[in-house]
Amino acid sequence: MQRNRFLPDMLSTLFDRGRTARHDNDPRSINELCYALLSKEGDVSGQTLAEVILTRYRHFEDADKLAFFKFLNEELDIDAAALSEMAANYAETKSNKDFELVSEASAPKRRQLLRRLNQPTGATADLVSMRVDLLRLIRDVPELKRTDLDFSLLLRSWFNRGFLVLKQIDWDSPARLLDKIVAYEAVHEIDDLDDLRRRLSPPDRRCFAFFHPAMPDEPLIFVEVALTATIPGSIDKLLSEDRETLFAEDAKAAVFYSISNCQQGLKGISFGNLLIKQVAKELAREFPQLANFVTLSPIPRLNSWLAEQADDPVATAVLDGTASPDELRAIAARYLMTAKGKNGLPFDPVTRFHLGNGAEIHDVHAEADSSENGQKQSSGAMVNYLYDLSRVEKNHGNFSRDGVIVGSKTVTALAKATPKAKPKEVSA
């Protein structure tokens, strides 16, 4: 889907060029600039130094970025020997001064550097983007995980719930923001402008996103919601061009059918649980007649699990396309209720996410997603997770503490069923 991006892109380019022209005339290397930022010079000229470093990094190739991260990792690491000596002194003296020395020495200098880099306008977005590079380079240089730990620690602090702003996105939102919704949609691809309009414009559709004051034009995560008369069992029908629009006041269910993380640099920082719960509360206030808050979710690892069940004829039938809808529902329910990873948690990542938020497995549907990805992942099966606002905290505690998987009577019965696969037809 194409939009007119000429003016915003031109302004962005001019802005970046202006920052470069005004500030990056310092003859020192980026490593020397980092040391300067950590010194008393940084106390006086920290914002200018930080902007020079960030501007220079922005123009680095991968080799220079890797060298920069190695510098952070090795040269600005904890001095373990000095820390050990300080810790021994504090163990003897218990003095406030020695405690202060231990506290300062136990944090690597790169953590202080990152804090000081976060001074100029737009620096937070630069550091989030920098972490995208770091996560990519870590694949070949795993020792950089020490540096990523500091990035993650600081980003978790900067992006905590107290700073997040919930906003509704609709068809009248700025075009540049709508472009990003299209680009970041990770569950059900948005085909064109008409498809986007169908998701944002009708009275029975909603979209909400979290934003951060330091990145006001960048959604962190967004959720698409359908207001429906009943709990749906098919994404094909939910997003159909021919569906009948419902007056929001007549809706009985709020359906979270797509949730997408937007910032790869914030990987590992969970916003989804906060977003779903807050949106549910907002919708409950606006539409008190809503009886159910549910998802219509993919089952992304079902078929990969079935491929390992070589002795199960139903698993084989699902994979070769000969299973009945009832057989698919039953084995999908068994997968969701019983399949565990080596850590003892549910094998399916979407299941882990929603159960960890306090939801329960409500129902399983066959022939729900005819898309190429839906067929590849789960042979078209989908699942509803129910968010009972009166039970989410209890469910969350039971799952986190004891690994309890809560399923409805329907799903529990399906999971215990043992349907027999139809025999394959043998050609003459």
C-alpha positions as CSV (number, residue, x, y, z in Angstrom):
1,M,0.0,0.0,0.0
2,Q,1.6,3.3,-1.1
3,R,1.1,6.6,0.5
4,N,2.7,10.0,-0.1
5,R,5.7,10.0,2.2
6,F,7.8,12.6,0.3
7,L,7.4,15.5,2.7
8,P,7.9,13.6,6.0
9,D,10.9,11.8,4.6
10,M,12.4,15.0,3.2
11,L,12.0,16.8,6.6
12,S,13.5,13.8,8.4
13,T,16.5,13.8,6.0
14,L,17.0,17.5,6.4
15,F,16.8,17.2,10.2
16,D,19.4,14.5,10.3
17,R,21.7,16.4,8.0
18,G,21.3,19.5,10.1
19,R,22.3,17.6,13.3
20,T,25.3,16.2,11.5
21,A,26.5,19.5,10.1
22,R,26.1,21.4,13.4
23,H,27.7,19.0,15.8
24,D,30.0,16.3,14.2
25,N,33.1,18.3,13.8
26,D,35.0,16.8,16.7
27,P,38.3,15.2,15.7
28,R,38.3,12.6,18.5
29,S,37.3,9.0,17.9
30,I,34.0,7.7,19.1
31,N,35.8,5.8,21.9
32,E,37.5,9.0,23.0
33,L,34.2,10.8,22.9
34,C,32.6,8.1,25.1
35,Y,35.4,8.6,27.7
36,A,34.8,12.3,27.6
37,L,31.1,11.9,28.1
38,L,31.9,9.8,31.2
39,S,34.3,12.4,32.6
40,K,33.8,15.9,34.0
41,E,33.6,17.2,30.5
42,G,30.4,15.2,30.2
43,D,29.0,16.9,33.3
44,V,29.4,20.3,31.4
45,S,28.8,19.4,27.7
46,G,27.0,16.0,28.0
47,Q,24.2,16.8,25.6
48,T,26.5,18.0,22.9
49,L,28.9,15.0,23.3
50,A,26.0,12.6,23.4
51,E,24.6,14.0,20.2
52,V,27.9,13.8,18.4
53,I,28.3,10.1,19.4
54,L,24.8,9.2,18.3
55,T,25.1,11.1,15.1
56,R,28.4,9.4,14.3
57,Y,27.0,5.9,15.2
58,R,24.1,6.5,12.9
59,H,26.4,6.6,9.9
60,F,28.5,3.5,10.9
61,E,28.6,0.4,8.8
62,D,28.4,-3.0,10.5
63,A,32.1,-3.3,11.1
64,D,32.2,0.0,12.9
65,K,29.1,-0.9,14.9
66,L,30.6,-4.2,16.0
67,A,33.9,-2.4,17.0
68,F,31.8,0.0,19.1
69,F,29.9,-2.7,20.9
70,K,33.1,-4.6,21.6
71,F,34.5,-1.4,23.1
72,L,31.5,-1.1,25.4
73,N,31.7,-4.8,26.2
74,E,35.4,-4.9,27.1
75,E,36.7,-1.5,27.9
76,L,33.6,-0.3,29.9
77,D,33.0,-3.6,31.7
78,I,33.1,-4.1,35.5
79,D,36.6,-4.2,37.0
80,A,36.1,-7.5,38.8
81,A,39.4,-7.4,40.8
82,A,38.7,-3.9,42.1
83,L,35.1,-4.8,42.9
84,S,36.3,-7.9,44.8
85,E,38.6,-5.8,46.9
86,M,36.0,-3.2,47.6
87,A,33.5,-5.9,48.6
88,A,36.0,-7.4,51.0
89,N,36.6,-4.0,52.6
90,Y,32.8,-3.4,53.0
91,A,32.4,-6.8,54.5
92,E,34.7,-5.7,57.3
93,T,33.8,-2.1,57.8
94,K,30.1,-1.9,56.8
95,S,30.7,1.8,56.3
96,N,28.4,3.9,54.2
97,K,31.4,5.1,52.2
98,D,32.5,1.6,51.3
99,F,28.9,0.6,50.5
100,E,28.8,3.6,48.0
101,L,32.1,2.4,46.4
102,V,30.8,-1.1,46.0
103,S,27.5,0.1,44.5
104,E,29.3,2.3,42.0
105,A,31.9,-0.4,41.0
106,S,29.3,-3.1,40.6
107,A,27.6,-1.3,37.7
108,P,29.6,-1.4,34.4
109,K,30.7,2.0,33.0
110,R,28.7,1.3,29.8
111,R,25.5,1.5,31.8
112,Q,26.4,5.1,32.9
113,L,27.4,5.8,29.3
114,L,24.0,4.7,28.0
115,R,22.3,6.9,30.5
116,R,24.3,9.9,29.5
117,L,23.7,9.2,25.8
118,N,20.0,9.4,26.5
119,Q,20.1,13.2,26.9
120,P,19.4,14.8,23.5
121,T,16.0,15.0,21.9
122,G,15.3,11.7,20.1
123,A,18.1,9.9,21.9
124,T,15.8,7.2,23.3
125,A,14.7,6.2,19.8
126,D,18.4,6.1,18.8
127,L,19.3,3.8,21.6
128,V,16.3,1.5,20.8
129,S,17.5,1.4,17.2
130,M,21.1,0.7,18.5
131,R,19.8,-2.3,20.3
132,V,18.3,-3.7,17.1
133,D,21.9,-3.7,15.7
134,L,23.2,-5.3,18.9
135,L,20.7,-8.1,18.9
136,R,21.6,-8.9,15.3
137,L,25.3,-8.9,15.9
138,I,25.1,-11.0,19.0
139,R,24.2,-14.0,16.9
140,D,27.8,-14.2,15.8
141,V,29.4,-12.6,18.9
142,P,27.5,-14.1,21.9
143,E,29.9,-12.5,24.4
144,L,28.1,-9.2,23.6
145,K,25.2,-10.4,25.7
146,R,26.8,-8.7,28.7
147,T,26.3,-5.4,27.0
148,D,22.8,-6.3,25.9
149,L,21.9,-7.0,29.6
150,D,22.7,-3.3,30.3
151,F,20.6,-2.1,27.4
152,S,17.7,-4.3,28.5
153,L,17.9,-3.2,32.1
154,L,17.8,0.5,31.2
155,L,15.1,0.1,28.6
156,R,12.9,-1.8,31.1
157,S,13.3,1.2,33.4
158,W,12.7,3.8,30.8
159,F,9.7,2.0,29.3
160,N,7.9,1.0,32.5
161,R,4.1,1.2,32.8
162,G,4.2,4.6,34.4
163,F,5.5,6.2,31.2
164,L,3.3,4.5,28.7
165,V,0.4,6.3,27.1
166,L,-2.6,4.5,25.7
167,K,-4.1,6.0,22.5
168,Q,-6.9,4.9,20.2
169,I,-5.9,4.7,16.5
170,D,-8.7,5.2,13.9
171,W,-9.1,6.0,10.2
172,D,-8.7,9.7,11.0
173,S,-5.3,9.2,12.6
174,P,-2.2,10.8,10.8
175,A,-1.3,9.0,7.6
176,R,2.2,8.4,8.8
177,L,0.9,6.6,11.9
178,L,-1.4,4.5,9.7
179,D,1.5,3.6,7.5
180,K,3.3,2.2,10.6
181,I,0.2,0.1,11.6
182,V,0.3,-1.5,8.1
183,A,4.1,-2.1,8.3
184,Y,4.1,-3.5,11.9
185,E,1.0,-5.7,11.6
186,A,2.5,-9.1,12.4
187,V,-0.5,-11.5,12.7
188,H,-2.9,-10.8,9.8
189,E,-1.3,-8.9,7.0
190,I,-3.2,-5.7,5.9
191,D,-3.6,-6.0,2.1
192,D,-4.5,-2.5,1.0
193,L,-6.3,0.8,2.0
194,D,-9.7,-0.9,1.9
195,D,-8.5,-3.6,4.3
196,L,-7.1,-1.0,6.7
197,R,-10.3,1.0,6.5
198,R,-12.4,-2.1,7.4
199,R,-10.3,-2.6,10.5
200,L,-10.3,1.0,11.7
201,S,-13.4,2.8,10.4
202,P,-16.5,0.8,11.3
203,P,-18.2,1.4,14.6
204,D,-17.6,-2.2,15.7
205,R,-13.8,-2.0,15.2
206,R,-11.2,-0.5,17.5
207,C,-7.4,-0.3,17.6
208,F,-5.3,0.8,20.6
209,A,-1.6,1.3,21.0
210,F,0.9,2.2,23.7
211,F,3.2,5.1,23.1
212,H,6.1,6.6,25.1
213,P,6.7,10.3,25.5
214,A,10.2,10.0,24.2
215,M,9.0,8.4,21.0
216,P,5.6,10.0,20.5
217,D,5.2,9.1,16.8
218,E,6.2,5.5,17.2
219,P,3.7,2.9,18.5
220,L,5.4,0.3,20.8
221,I,2.6,-2.3,20.5
222,F,-0.9,-2.2,19.2
223,V,-4.0,-4.4,19.4
224,E,-6.9,-4.7,17.0
225,V,-10.3,-5.3,18.5
226,A,-13.6,-6.5,17.0
227,L,-16.9,-5.8,18.8
228,T,-19.2,-8.8,18.1
229,A,-22.5,-10.3,19.0
230,T,-21.0,-13.7,19.8
231,I,-17.6,-15.2,20.4
232,P,-16.2,-15.8,16.9
233,G,-14.5,-18.9,15.6
234,S,-13.1,-17.8,12.3
235,I,-10.7,-14.9,11.3
236,D,-11.9,-15.3,7.7
237,K,-15.4,-14.3,8.7
238,L,-14.2,-11.7,11.2
239,L,-12.3,-9.9,8.5
240,S,-14.6,-10.6,5.6
241,E,-15.4,-7.8,3.2
242,D,-19.0,-8.9,3.2
243,R,-19.6,-9.0,6.9
244,E,-22.4,-7.1,8.4
245,T,-21.4,-4.1,10.6
246,L,-22.7,-4.2,14.2
247,F,-23.6,-1.1,16.3
248,A,-21.0,-1.1,19.1
249,E,-23.8,-0.6,21.6
250,D,-25.2,-4.0,20.6
251,A,-21.9,-5.9,21.0
252,K,-21.6,-8.6,23.6
253,A,-18.0,-9.6,23.1
254,A,-14.7,-7.7,22.6
255,V,-12.4,-9.8,20.5
256,F,-8.6,-9.2,20.5
257,Y,-7.7,-10.7,17.2
258,S,-4.3,-9.2,16.4
259,I,-1.5,-7.9,18.7
260,S,1.7,-6.7,17.2
261,N,5.0,-5.6,18.8
262,C,6.4,-2.7,16.8
263,Q,9.9,-2.1,18.2
264,Q,12.4,-4.9,17.7
265,G,14.9,-3.0,20.0
266,L,12.5,-3.5,22.9
267,K,12.5,-7.3,22.5
268,G,12.0,-9.0,25.9
269,I,10.2,-6.0,27.4
270,S,6.6,-7.1,27.7
271,F,3.8,-4.7,27.0
272,G,1.2,-7.1,25.7
273,N,-0.2,-8.1,29.1
274,L,-0.6,-4.5,30.1
275,L,-2.2,-3.5,26.8
276,I,-4.8,-6.2,26.8
277,K,-5.9,-5.6,30.4
278,Q,-6.0,-1.8,30.1
279,V,-8.0,-2.0,26.8
280,A,-10.4,-4.5,28.3
281,K,-11.0,-2.1,31.2
282,E,-11.4,0.9,28.8
283,L,-13.9,-1.0,26.7
284,A,-15.8,-2.2,29.8
285,R,-16.3,1.4,30.9
286,E,-17.4,2.5,27.4
287,F,-19.6,-0.5,26.8
288,P,-20.8,-1.9,30.1
289,Q,-23.0,-4.5,28.2
290,L,-19.9,-6.4,27.1
291,A,-20.0,-9.9,28.6
292,N,-16.8,-11.5,27.2
293,F,-13.3,-10.3,26.5
294,V,-11.6,-12.9,24.3
295,T,-8.9,-13.4,21.7
296,L,-9.1,-15.1,18.4
297,S,-5.5,-16.4,18.3
298,P,-3.3,-18.4,16.0
299,I,-1.7,-21.7,17.2
300,P,1.7,-21.1,15.6
301,R,3.5,-24.3,16.7
302,L,0.8,-26.8,16.4
303,N,1.9,-28.4,13.1
304,S,5.6,-28.6,14.2
305,W,4.4,-30.5,17.3
306,L,2.2,-32.8,15.3
307,A,5.2,-33.6,13.0
308,E,6.9,-35.1,16.1
309,Q,3.8,-37.3,16.9
310,A,4.8,-40.0,14.4
311,D,2.7,-42.7,16.0
312,D,-0.5,-40.7,16.2
313,P,-2.7,-41.4,13.2
314,V,-4.7,-38.2,13.8
315,A,-1.6,-36.1,13.8
316,T,-0.6,-37.7,10.5
317,A,-4.1,-37.1,9.1
318,V,-4.0,-33.4,10.1
319,L,-0.7,-32.9,8.4
320,D,-1.7,-34.6,5.2
321,G,-5.1,-32.8,5.1
322,T,-7.4,-35.8,5.6
323,A,-8.5,-35.1,9.2
324,S,-12.0,-34.0,10.0
325,P,-12.7,-30.7,11.7
326,D,-13.6,-32.6,14.9
327,E,-10.3,-34.5,14.8
328,L,-8.4,-31.2,14.3
329,R,-10.2,-29.5,17.2
330,A,-9.5,-32.4,19.5
331,I,-5.8,-32.8,18.8
332,A,-5.4,-29.0,18.9
333,A,-7.1,-28.9,22.3
334,R,-4.8,-31.7,23.6
335,Y,-1.8,-29.8,22.3
336,L,-2.8,-26.6,24.0
337,M,-3.6,-28.3,27.3
338,T,-0.7,-30.8,27.5
339,A,2.2,-30.0,25.2
340,K,5.1,-28.7,27.3
341,G,8.6,-27.5,26.5
342,K,11.7,-28.6,28.4
343,N,11.1,-25.8,30.9
344,G,7.8,-27.3,31.8
345,L,5.8,-24.4,30.3
346,P,3.4,-24.7,27.4
347,F,5.1,-25.4,24.1
348,D,3.1,-22.8,22.2
349,P,4.4,-19.2,22.7
350,V,0.9,-17.7,22.3
351,T,-0.4,-20.0,24.9
352,R,2.4,-19.0,27.3
353,F,1.7,-15.4,26.7
354,H,-2.0,-15.4,27.3
355,L,-2.0,-17.9,30.2
356,G,0.8,-15.8,31.7
357,N,-1.5,-12.8,31.5
358,G,-4.3,-14.7,33.4
359,A,-6.4,-15.8,30.5
360,E,-7.9,-19.3,30.1
361,I,-8.3,-21.5,27.0
362,H,-11.9,-21.1,26.0
363,D,-12.6,-22.9,22.7
364,V,-10.8,-24.3,19.7
365,H,-11.9,-23.9,16.1
366,A,-11.1,-25.8,12.9
367,E,-11.4,-24.2,9.4
368,A,-10.8,-20.8,11.1
369,D,-7.8,-19.4,9.1
370,S,-7.5,-20.1,5.4
371,S,-4.4,-17.9,4.9
372,E,-1.2,-19.5,3.7
373,N,0.4,-18.9,7.1
374,G,-2.6,-20.2,9.0
375,Q,-2.5,-23.5,7.0
376,K,1.2,-23.8,7.4
377,Q,1.2,-23.3,11.2
378,S,-1.9,-25.0,12.3
379,S,-3.9,-26.4,9.3
380,G,-6.3,-23.5,9.8
381,A,-7.1,-24.1,13.5
382,M,-7.4,-21.1,15.9
383,V,-8.2,-20.7,19.6
384,N,-10.1,-18.3,21.9
385,Y,-8.4,-17.2,25.1
386,L,-10.9,-15.8,27.6
387,Y,-10.0,-12.9,29.8
388,D,-12.4,-13.0,32.8
389,L,-11.5,-9.8,34.5
390,S,-12.6,-11.2,37.9
391,R,-10.3,-14.2,37.5
392,V,-7.2,-13.0,35.6
393,E,-5.2,-12.2,38.8
394,K,-5.9,-15.6,40.3
395,N,-5.2,-17.4,37.0
396,H,-2.0,-15.5,36.5
397,G,-0.8,-16.5,40.0
398,N,-1.7,-20.1,39.6
399,F,0.0,-20.3,36.2
400,S,3.2,-18.4,37.3
401,R,3.5,-20.3,40.6
402,D,2.3,-23.8,39.8
403,G,2.0,-23.9,35.9
404,V,-1.7,-24.5,36.1
405,I,-3.4,-24.4,32.7
406,V,-7.0,-23.4,32.9
407,G,-9.3,-24.6,30.2
408,S,-13.1,-24.4,29.8
409,K,-15.2,-27.6,30.1
410,T,-15.4,-27.7,26.3
411,V,-11.6,-27.6,25.8
412,T,-11.0,-30.0,28.7
413,A,-13.4,-32.5,27.2
414,L,-11.9,-32.1,23.7
415,A,-8.4,-32.6,25.0
416,K,-9.4,-35.9,26.6
417,A,-11.1,-37.1,23.5
418,T,-9.3,-39.7,21.4
419,P,-10.8,-39.5,17.9
420,K,-9.7,-42.0,15.4
421,A,-8.4,-40.8,12.0
422,K,-10.2,-41.9,8.9
423,P,-8.3,-44.5,7.0
424,K,-6.5,-43.1,4.0
425,E,-8.0,-43.9,0.7
426,V,-5.8,-46.3,-1.3
427,S,-5.7,-45.8,-5.0
428,A,-6.5,-48.7,-7.2
